[in-house]
Amino acid sequence: IGPMGCGGCGPMMGGGGGEVAGKIFVRGLPDSMADEDLSSYFSCYGSIVDCKVMAGRGFGFVTFANPQSADAALRGKNEIEGARLSVKMADGLKGPKMSSPY
């Protein structure tokens, strides 16, 4: 299953401590958005190691190589096709505190 220009292994499998400091959650994406589009949009904030658009669901994840890049993305005014995006840290969704079996 070839990587789509974003980095290979799926972030959903997790690894290490289960917390990725530079990972953000992005909501409000247009249905036409692809992984490459999301990666190129957020690449202005820094080097991206992985990104994934949840097709048809209007959200996705971007993992930056550097946590400061993720912080900059959180503070940026992010809009695509005139629609404002909601950008949050992704570690709050399934961080180590929850210790979910999946």
N, C-alpha and C positions, 0 to 999 in steps of 0.2 A: 504494500500500500504506500505509494510514493508520497513524499512530503510535497506540499504545495508552495514551496518557496519560503516556508516559515520555520522549519527546524526539526522535523522528524517526529519523534515519539510524542504521543498524545499527552497533554497535561492532566487528563482525567485519571491516569494511572497513578499519579502522585509519585513520591519518592522521598527518601530522606525523612525529614521531620514533618512533612505534610504542610509546611508553610512556605510559600514562595513570596519573598519580600517585594519583588518587582512586578507582581501580577495584579492587573486591574480587570474589573468587570465593566463592560460597556453596554448600556441599554439604549434603545431608540434607533437601532440600525435599520436602514431601508432593506426591503426583501431582496433587492438586487445585489446586496453587499456580499463579496466573496472574501476568503481568507487574505488573499493578496491585497485587496482593496483596503481592508482594515489595517494590515501591516504597513502599507505605504502611507496611509493617513497618519498613523501614530508614530511613524519613523522620524518625524521632525523632532520628537522629544528625546530620542536616543536609540541605541541599538536594541533590536527586538530579537529575542531568542525563540519565541513561539507565539502563535496567535491562532485563534479558532473562532469562526463565526458559526453560531447555531442556526443553520439554514432555515429560513421561514419563521423563526421564532423571535427575531428582532433584537437579539443580544449576542455578545461574544466575549472572548477573553484575550487579553494581550499580556505577554510576559516580557518585561524588559530585562536586559542584562544587568542594569544598574537600578537599585531602588530609587535613586534621585530622579531618574527619568520618569518612573511611575508617579512620583510626587509632582513633577512638573505637569504631567498629563492630567492629574487630578485638578490642578489649579487653572489649567487652560480653558479657554472658551471653545468648546468643541461642538461643531455643527457640521452636518453632512446634508447636502441638498436642502438647506434652509431649516432643517430640523435639529433642535438642540439635543445633544446626547447626554445621558446620565452616566457619569464615570465615577466608580468607587473602587476601593481596594477589594480584591477578590478574596483575600484570606479570611474576611469576616463571614463568608458564605459557608465554608466547611473547614474552619481552622482546627488546630489541635485540641482546643477545649471541648469540642463536640464529641471527639473520638468515636465517630460513626463507623460502623463495620464496613460501609462501602465507601 
